Each structure stands twice: as C-alpha cells, then as structure tokens.
Amino acid sequence: MDNFGPVILIEVVLIFGGVLLFVWWQLRDLKKEREKGLKKKAQDERQD
C-alpha cells in the first residue's frame, strides 16, 4: 500500500460532504425556527 492518494481523496470527499450536509441541516433548522417564531408572533398579535 504505497499509494495513499485515492484513500485520502475519498476521505476528503466524505468529510467535505459531511460538512455540507451539516450546514444544510442547520440552515434548514434555522429557517423552520424563524417561521415558527413569525407564526407565533402573528398569532399573538391577533389575540391582542
């Protein structure tokens, strides 16, 4: 096993993909929370 290039490339792709997946998940979660907050704020304004 003298050539580690392909193994390193696969690891880099997996790590980069994992980071992108994590960022996408966090942004999706933030969007949901923001929408939930706006909905609650609108509901509170209607009750007043």
TIMI-2910 file (N, C-alpha, C, CB; in pm, 1 decimal, decimal comma, always signed):
<rs>
+----------+----------+----------+----------+----------+----------+----------+----------+----------+----------+----------+----------+------+
!      n_x !      n_y !      n_z !     ca_x !     ca_y !     ca_z !      c_x !      c_y !      c_z !     cb_x !     cb_y !     cb_z ! resn !
+----------+----------+----------+----------+----------+----------+----------+----------+----------+----------+----------+----------+------+
!    +85,8 !   -118,6 !     +0,0 !     +0,0 !     +0,0 !     +0,0 !    +89,6 !   +123,8 !     +0,0 !    -97,2 !     +0,4 !   +123,8 !  Met !
!   +153,3 !   +147,8 !   -112,1 !   +244,2 !   +261,6 !   -123,4 !   +172,8 !   +390,0 !   -165,8 !   +354,0 !   +229,6 !   -222,3 !  Asp !
!    +59,5 !   +375,7 !   -232,7 !     -9,2 !   +493,1 !   -285,1 !   -135,2 !   +519,2 !   -202,2 !    -44,8 !   +473,9 !   -435,4 !  Asn !
!   -130,5 !   +625,5 !   -120,3 !   -243,7 !   +659,5 !    -34,0 !   -332,2 !   +768,2 !    -95,6 !   -193,3 !   +705,2 !   +102,5 !  Phe !
!   -305,1 !   +810,4 !   -217,2 !   -381,1 !   +917,9 !   -282,2 !   -530,1 !   +892,2 !   -289,2 !   -329,6 !   +939,6 !   -420,0 !  Gly !
!   -573,0 !   +778,9 !   -341,5 !   -717,6 !   +754,8 !   -350,5 !   -787,2 !   +749,5 !   -214,1 !   -742,7 !   +625,3 !   -424,1 !  Pro !
!   -720,8 !   +693,6 !   -115,3 !   -780,2 !   +686,6 !    +18,4 !   -796,4 !   +826,8 !    +75,3 !   -693,6 !   +599,7 !   +112,9 !  Val !
!   -695,6 !   +909,6 !    +59,7 !   -701,9 !  +1047,6 !   +108,4 !   -811,0 !  +1123,9 !    +34,2 !   -565,2 !  +1118,3 !    +91,2 !  Ile !
!   -821,3 !  +1104,5 !    -96,0 !   -923,9 !  +1171,9 !   -175,5 !  -1063,8 !  +1131,1 !   -129,4 !   -905,9 !  +1139,8 !   -325,1 !  Leu !
!  -1084,3 !  +1003,3 !   -105,2 !  -1215,0 !   +956,3 !    -57,4 !  -1247,4 !  +1017,4 !    +78,6 !  -1217,4 !   +802,0 !    -48,2 !  Ile !
!  -1150,6 !  +1022,3 !   +167,5 !  -1174,0 !  +1082,4 !   +299,6 !  -1207,4 !  +1230,6 !   +288,9 !  -1051,4 !  +1063,5 !   +388,9 !  Glu !
!  -1136,3 !  +1301,3 !   +203,1 !  -1163,2 !  +1445,1 !   +184,7 !  -1304,6 !  +1465,4 !   +131,4 !  -1059,5 !  +1508,9 !    +87,8 !  Val !
!  -1345,0 !  +1385,1 !    +34,0 !  -1479,6 !  +1397,4 !    -22,2 !  -1584,6 !  +1367,2 !    +84,4 !  -1497,1 !  +1302,7 !   -142,9 !  Val !
!  -1562,9 !  +1262,8 !   +164,0 !  -1659,1 !  +1228,5 !   +269,1 !  -1667,9 !  +1338,2 !   +375,2 !  -1620,5 !  +1095,7 !   +334,7 !  Leu !
!  -1554,7 !  +1392,3 !   +415,5 !  -1554,7 !  +1498,4 !   +516,3 !  -1621,7 !  +1624,4 !   +461,7 !  -1410,6 !  +1529,9 !   +561,6 !  Ile !
!  -1585,8 !  +1663,3 !   +338,6 !  -1645,0 !  +1782,5 !   +277,3 !  -1796,0 !  +1764,3 !   +261,3 !  -1579,4 !  +1811,7 !   +140,0 !  Phe !
!  -1838,1 !  +1645,5 !   +217,4 !  -1980,6 !  +1617,7 !   +204,1 !  -2051,2 !  +1622,2 !   +338,6 !  -2002,0 !  +1482,3 !   +139,0 !  Gly !
!  -1987,2 !  +1570,1 !   +441,0 !  -2045,6 !  +1574,9 !   +574,6 !  -2061,7 !  +1717,1 !   +625,9 !  -1960,8 !  +1495,9 !   +670,5 !  Gly !
!  -1962,6 !  +1799,5 !   +599,2 !  -1971,0 !  +1939,9 !   +640,9 !  -2084,0 !  +2010,4 !   +566,0 !  -1836,2 !  +2012,6 !   +615,9 !  Val !
!  -2093,6 !  +1987,4 !   +435,0 !  -2201,7 !  +2048,7 !   +358,1 !  -2338,2 !  +2002,5 !   +406,8 !  -2186,1 !  +2016,7 !   +210,3 !  Leu !
!  -2350,2 !  +1873,8 !   +437,8 !  -2475,8 !  +1820,9 !   +489,5 !  -2510,7 !  +1884,9 !   +623,6 !  -2467,6 !  +1668,5 !   +503,9 !  Leu !
!  -2411,6 !  +1900,2 !   +710,0 !  -2434,5 !  +1962,3 !   +840,4 !  -2479,2 !  +2108,5 !   +825,8 !  -2307,1 !  +1954,6 !   +925,8 !  Phe !
!  -2414,1 !  +2182,8 !   +736,8 !  -2450,6 !  +2323,4 !   +715,0 !  -2592,7 !  +2332,5 !   +660,4 !  -2350,8 !  +2391,9 !   +617,6 !  Val !
!  -2625,5 !  +2245,9 !   +563,2 !  -2760,2 !  +2246,4 !   +507,0 !  -2863,9 !  +2217,7 !   +615,5 !  -2771,7 !  +2143,2 !   +393,6 !  Trp !
!  -2834,6 !  +2119,0 !   +701,2 !  -2926,7 !  +2081,4 !   +807,6 !  -2949,1 !  +2197,9 !   +905,0 !  -2873,4 !  +1958,6 !   +882,8 !  Trp !
!  -2841,1 !  +2265,9 !   +941,6 !  -2852,5 !  +2377,8 !  +1035,3 !  -2931,1 !  +2493,9 !   +974,9 !  -2713,8 !  +2425,5 !  +1077,6 !  Gln !
!  -2905,5 !  +2525,6 !   +848,0 !  -2978,8 !  +2634,5 !   +783,0 !  -3127,0 !  +2600,5 !   +770,8 !  -2919,8 !  +2663,7 !   +644,1 !  Leu !
!  -3156,3 !  +2473,5 !   +742,4 !  -3295,4 !  +2428,5 !   +734,2 !  -3363,3 !  +2443,2 !   +870,1 !  -3302,9 !  +2281,7 !   +685,7 !  Arg !
!  -3293,2 !  +2406,1 !   +976,0 !  -3347,1 !  +2416,3 !  +1111,1 !  -3370,4 !  +2562,9 !  +1149,3 !  -3252,0 !  +2349,2 !  +1211,9 !  Asp !
!  -3276,3 !  +2649,2 !  +1114,3 !  -3293,4 !  +2791,7 !  +1143,5 !  -3414,8 !  +2849,2 !  +1071,0 !  -3167,4 !  +2869,5 !  +1104,2 !  Leu !
!  -3434,0 !  +2808,7 !   +946,4 !  -3548,9 !  +2856,5 !   +869,3 !  -3679,1 !  +2812,9 !   +934,5 !  -3542,4 !  +2805,1 !   +724,6 !  Lys !
!  -3685,3 !  +2686,1 !   +979,7 !  -3805,5 !  +2637,1 !  +1046,9 !  -3832,5 !  +2715,4 !  +1175,1 !  -3791,8 !  +2487,6 !  +1078,3 !  Lys !
!  -3728,5 !  +2737,7 !  +1254,3 !  -3745,8 !  +2812,1 !  +1379,8 !  -3790,4 !  +2955,8 !  +1353,7 !  -3615,2 !  +2811,9 !  +1460,3 !  Glu !
!  -3734,2 !  +3018,3 !  +1251,6 !  -3771,7 !  +3154,9 !  +1216,7 !  -3919,2 !  +3160,6 !  +1175,3 !  -3681,5 !  +3208,5 !  +1103,1 !  Arg !
!  -3962,4 !  +3064,4 !  +1093,3 !  -4102,2 !  +3060,6 !  +1051,0 !  -4194,7 !  +3035,0 !  +1168,7 !  -4122,6 !  +2953,7 !   +944,5 !  Glu !
!  -4152,3 !  +2948,0 !  +1259,8 !  -4233,1 !  +2919,5 !  +1378,0 !  -4246,9 !  +3044,9 !  +1463,9 !  -4170,9 !  +2804,4 !  +1460,0 !  Lys !
!  -4138,3 !  +3119,6 !  +1478,7 !  -4142,6 !  +3243,3 !  +1556,6 !  -4232,1 !  +3348,4 !  +1493,6 !  -4003,5 !  +3298,9 !  +1573,2 !  Gly !
!  -4226,4 !  +3360,4 !  +1361,3 !  -4312,5 !  +3456,7 !  +1293,2 !  -4459,2 !  +3418,4 !  +1305,5 !  -4273,9 !  +3467,8 !  +1146,2 !  Leu !
!  -4486,7 !  +3288,5 !  +1296,6 !  -4624,7 !  +3241,0 !  +1309,3 !  -4677,1 !  +3268,3 !  +1449,7 !  -4633,9 !  +3090,2 !  +1277,2 !  Lys !
!  -4593,4 !  +3243,8 !  +1549,5 !  -4635,3 !  +3268,0 !  +1688,3 !  -4655,9 !  +3417,0 !  +1712,7 !  -4530,9 !  +3211,9 !  +1787,3 !  Lys !
!  -4568,5 !  +3498,9 !  +1655,9 !  -4581,6 !  +3644,3 !  +1672,0 !  -4710,9 !  +3693,2 !  +1607,6 !  -4459,9 !  +3717,6 !  +1610,0 !  Lys !
!  -4744,0 !  +3643,1 !  +1490,0 !  -4867,5 !  +3681,9 !  +1422,4 !  -4988,8 !  +3636,1 !  +1502,8 !  -4872,2 !  +3623,0 !  +1280,3 !  Ala !
!  -4981,6 !  +3516,5 !  +1561,4 !  -5092,2 !  +3465,9 !  +1641,8 !  -5110,8 !  +3551,1 !  +1767,2 !  -5068,1 !  +3318,9 !  +1680,2 !  Gln !
!  -5000,1 !  +3590,8 !  +1829,8 !  -5009,5 !  +3676,2 !  +1948,9 !  -5068,7 !  +3811,7 !  +1915,1 !  -4872,1 !  +3694,4 !  +2012,8 !  Asp !
!  -5034,0 !  +3865,0 !  +1799,0 !  -5088,7 !  +3996,6 !  +1758,8 !  -5238,9 !  +3986,8 !  +1732,4 !  -5015,9 !  +4049,8 !  +1631,9 !  Glu !
!  -5284,7 !  +3873,6 !  +1677,8 !  -5427,0 !  +3856,7 !  +1651,2 !  -5506,0 !  +3846,5 !  +1781,7 !  -5450,7 !  +3732,3 !  +1564,7 !  Arg !
!  -5445,1 !  +3791,0 !  +1885,9 !  -5516,1 !  +3775,1 !  +2013,2 !  -5528,6 !  +3907,3 !  +2087,9 !  -5444,7 !  +3672,9 !  +2100,9 !  Gln !
!  -5438,4 !  +4001,0 !  +2061,6 !  -5441,8 !  +4129,8 !  +2134,7 !  -5548,4 !  +4221,9 !  +2084,4 !  -5309,1 !  +4199,6 !  +2125,1 !  Asp !
+----------+----------+----------+----------+----------+----------+----------+----------+----------+----------+----------+----------+------+
</rs>
